[in-house]
Amino acid sequence: MASFGWKRKIGEKVSKATSQQFEAEAADDRDLAADADANWVNATKRRKEILLEDCVKKSKELKDEGANLAESRRYREAIHKWDEALQLTPEDATLYEMKSQVLMSLHEMFPAVHAAEMAVQRNPRSWDAWQTLGRAQLGLGEIALAIRSFQVSLHIFPMNPEVWKEDLSWARRLHEQQKATKTEAVQPLAKGKELAQESIPDYDFESDEIVAVCAAIAEKEKALTAAKTLVIVSASGTVETVTEKENCPTTPDETLFIKAR
């Protein structure tokens, strides 16, 4: 006859060494997982760094190719190369500055000013960008703005003889010529006004000649009022001229004559 005994719980007598080994393996697995996560993050960062380095390297190659094309006066091709480089490094101020120079050579002043402004925005401490912006503004006739841009360029790099002796001095001469032209344009208008005022004679109404003329006109009016001439038309059609004096105001019978004037 079989005997039944109490069954112990599974794991009740698991050895301490086995438990420690299990915990150690679990810790190793956690360390491996953490290392894998860290490796993944580092790998991602490294890939981004490599990609950025590749973009910078490729952008520099395109920049150099565009510069060579610009020196050969192949301006449109140079702009195309620099636009491709800007897709890779959009914060490169030198690309915008070189593009502005080429656009000025093509006499496209509005895009040239825009490109130079982009260069200044990305690197406000670039004296090259401010100088190019001033030249583009001169091309548009914005002399005052160009002078300011050249002054900023000199403030950044005071020892630059090109900006001081050529660009800024030329802009100031243009500014003086502009002021002189405006003055010459205003002078004929002022002279015209003076001539119009001089064309009106300034009569002296108290001169002896004017007084004598006025006296003569007054005597003539007095004589005319002293003797008035009337034309009388009778009822039968007879016309008669009658002189009426102040001392003799009598007139023919109104029943016989009709006063014509």
PAGU-456002 format. One record per residue (C-alpha): y, x, z. Coordinates in pm, whole numbers, plus 50000, padded with zeros to 5 digits. Layout:
% PAGU-456002
ATOM       v       u       w
ATOM       Y       X       Z
...
***
This chain:
% PAGU-456002
ATOM       v       u       w
ATOM   50000   50000   50000
ATOM   50329   50140   49891
ATOM   50598   50206   50145
ATOM   50965   50135   50078
ATOM   51235   50365   50203
ATOM   51618   50359   50203
ATOM   51766   50493   49883
ATOM   52050   50737   49925
ATOM   52369   50701   49721
ATOM   52399   50904   49406
ATOM   52603   51212   49466
ATOM   52566   51197   49839
ATOM   52423   51544   49852
ATOM   52612   51702   49559
ATOM   52648   52064   49635
ATOM   52991   52206   49716
ATOM   52957   52474   49450
ATOM   52899   52212   49180
ATOM   53207   52021   49290
ATOM   53425   52327   49284
ATOM   53297   52418   48939
ATOM   53381   52070   48812
ATOM   53734   52088   48953
ATOM   53784   52431   48804
ATOM   53675   52311   48461
ATOM   53911   52011   48487
ATOM   54198   52243   48578
ATOM   54114   52463   48280
ATOM   54122   52160   48055
ATOM   54465   52061   48189
ATOM   54594   52412   48136
ATOM   54462   52412   47784
ATOM   54630   52079   47713
ATOM   54962   52205   47855
ATOM   54931   52522   47653
ATOM   54860   52318   47343
ATOM   55173   52106   47401
ATOM   55385   52413   47459
ATOM   55244   52580   47150
ATOM   55322   52268   46945
ATOM   55685   52261   47065
ATOM   55725   52631   47003
ATOM   55567   52598   46661
ATOM   55803   52314   46571
ATOM   56105   52517   46683
ATOM   55983   52815   46490
ATOM   55934   52610   46177
ATOM   56290   52479   46208
ATOM   56419   52831   46254
ATOM   56229   52951   45952
ATOM   56355   52656   45748
ATOM   56715   52726   45856
ATOM   56675   53093   45773
ATOM   56538   53000   45433
ATOM   56834   52763   45375
ATOM   57085   53032   45471
ATOM   56908   53287   45254
ATOM   56891   53053   44956
ATOM   57254   52949   45006
ATOM   57365   53312   45004
ATOM   57175   53372   44681
ATOM   57343   53070   44520
ATOM   57681   53185   44650
ATOM   57638   53529   44497
ATOM   57522   53379   44167
ATOM   57828   53153   44161
ATOM   58058   53447   44231
ATOM   57910   53642   43940
ATOM   57953   53340   43713
ATOM   58315   53298   43825
ATOM   58391   53662   43747
ATOM   58254   53596   43398
ATOM   58490   53291   43370
ATOM   58194   53055   43364
ATOM   58370   52833   43613
ATOM   58173   52511   43570
ATOM   57842   52688   43624
ATOM   57985   52862   43931
ATOM   58091   52528   44080
ATOM   57743   52390   44018
ATOM   57585   52684   44205
ATOM   57823   52645   44498
ATOM   57759   52272   44518
ATOM   57387   52347   44549
ATOM   57461   52599   44822
ATOM   57672   52342   45008
ATOM   57372   52111   45017
ATOM   57191   52380   45217
ATOM   57483   52503   45431
ATOM   57749   52230   45436
ATOM   57952   52407   45707
ATOM   58012   52722   45504
ATOM   58393   52742   45467
ATOM   58381   53029   45217
ATOM   58199   52811   44964
ATOM   58480   52556   44971
ATOM   58744   52829   44953
ATOM   58587   52991   44645
ATOM   58541   52651   44486
ATOM   58911   52578   44534
ATOM   59006   52902   44359
ATOM   58791   52817   44058
ATOM   58929   52462   44041
ATOM   59281   52607   44030
ATOM   59174   52825   43739
ATOM   59064   52504   43566
ATOM   59405   52346   43648
ATOM   59238   52074   43855
ATOM   59487   52079   44139
ATOM   59392   51766   44332
ATOM   59024   51872   44373
ATOM   59144   52225   44449
ATOM   59362   52102   44736
ATOM   59074   51888   44867
ATOM   58830   52181   44862
ATOM   59080   52408   45038
ATOM   59141   52144   45304
ATOM   58764   52123   45362
ATOM   58756   52501   45406
ATOM   59040   52489   45660
ATOM   58868   52208   45851
ATOM   58546   52407   45882
ATOM   58715   52735   45973
ATOM   59074   52690   46091
ATOM   59100   53062   46168
ATOM   59031   53173   45813
ATOM   59350   53321   45668
ATOM   59181   53318   45324
ATOM   59138   52941   45343
ATOM   59502   52886   45443
ATOM   59624   53114   45166
ATOM   59416   52930   44905
ATOM   59538   52596   45039
ATOM   59899   52711   45003
ATOM   59843   52818   44643
ATOM   59679   52486   44559
ATOM   59970   52299   44718
ATOM   60214   52501   44508
ATOM   60021   52390   44201
ATOM   60094   52029   44299
ATOM   60461   52104   44358
ATOM   60432   52060   44735
ATOM   60650   52362   44811
ATOM   60728   52279   45175
ATOM   60358   52229   45257
ATOM   60269   52551   45076
ATOM   60523   52748   45282
ATOM   60370   52610   45600
ATOM   60016   52706   45488
ATOM   60127   53062   45405
ATOM   60296   53089   45745
ATOM   59973   52984   45919
ATOM   59783   53243   45716
ATOM   60029   53511   45826
ATOM   60005   53396   46186
ATOM   59629   53456   46174
ATOM   59658   53785   45985
ATOM   60016   53917   46022
ATOM   59948   54246   45843
ATOM   59847   54087   45514
ATOM   60099   54219   45256
ATOM   59974   53990   44978
ATOM   60066   53669   45158
ATOM   60395   53809   45288
ATOM   60527   53980   44973
ATOM   60382   53759   44703
ATOM   60284   53410   44814
ATOM   60542   53333   45082
ATOM   60835   53502   44906
ATOM   60752   53322   44580
ATOM   60730   52986   44757
ATOM   61067   53043   44924
ATOM   61233   53128   44591
ATOM   61093   52809   44444
ATOM   61228   52617   44742
ATOM   61577   52762   44689
ATOM   61564   52679   44318
ATOM   61458   52325   44401
ATOM   61754   52282   44636
ATOM   61994   52424   44375
ATOM   61858   52188   44109
ATOM   61913   51889   44335
ATOM   62272   52004   44401
ATOM   62342   52039   44027
ATOM   62204   51692   43966
ATOM   62432   51541   44230
ATOM   62752   51716   44113
ATOM   62791   51526   43778
ATOM   62762   51197   43965
ATOM   63036   51302   44204
ATOM   63257   51417   43915
ATOM   63201   51086   43736
ATOM   63319   50898   44042
ATOM   63630   51117   44066
ATOM   63715   51060   43698
ATOM   63669   50687   43738
ATOM   63912   50690   44027
ATOM   64161   50909   43839
ATOM   64154   50678   43533
ATOM   64333   50408   43736
ATOM   64708   50498   43720
ATOM   64889   50516   44046
ATOM   65207   50321   43983
ATOM   65513   50363   44200
ATOM   65634   50009   44232
ATOM   65951   50122   44410
ATOM   66074   50351   44129
ATOM   66410   50281   43958
ATOM   66242   50209   43624
ATOM   66013   49942   43771
ATOM   66301   49784   43963
ATOM   66513   49768   43646
ATOM   66232   49605   43448
ATOM   66173   49348   43719
ATOM   66546   49272   43731
ATOM   66559   49220   43355
ATOM   66260   48985   43366
ATOM   66425   48789   43646
ATOM   66752   48751   43448
ATOM   66559   48626   43145
ATOM   66369   48372   43351
ATOM   66697   48262   43505
ATOM   66852   48204   43161
ATOM   66550   48006   43047
ATOM   66563   47782   43350
ATOM   66942   47731   43303
ATOM   66899   47592   42951
ATOM   66588   47398   42858
ATOM   66516   47285   42502
ATOM   66346   46952   42443
ATOM   66203   46807   42124
ATOM   66265   46430   42101
ATOM   66090   46200   41855
ATOM   66248   45860   41805
ATOM   66058   45538   41760
ATOM   66145   45538   41394
ATOM   66001   45889   41348
ATOM   66323   46092   41366
ATOM   66282   46433   41534
ATOM   66571   46571   41737
ATOM   66607   46890   41942
ATOM   66811   46852   42260
ATOM   66924   47135   42490
ATOM   66927   47031   42854
ATOM   67141   47229   43091
ATOM   67137   47229   43468
ATOM   67501   47102   43482
ATOM   67427   46828   43228
ATOM   67095   46672   43311
ATOM   67160   46359   43098
ATOM   66911   46285   42824
ATOM   66907   46021   42543
ATOM   66794   45672   42622
ATOM   66425   45672   42695
ATOM   66390   45335   42519
ATOM   66488   45496   42190
ATOM   66319   45831   42210
ATOM   65982   45966   42310
ATOM   65978   46307   42474
ATOM   65747   46535   42276
ATOM   65783   46852   42476
***
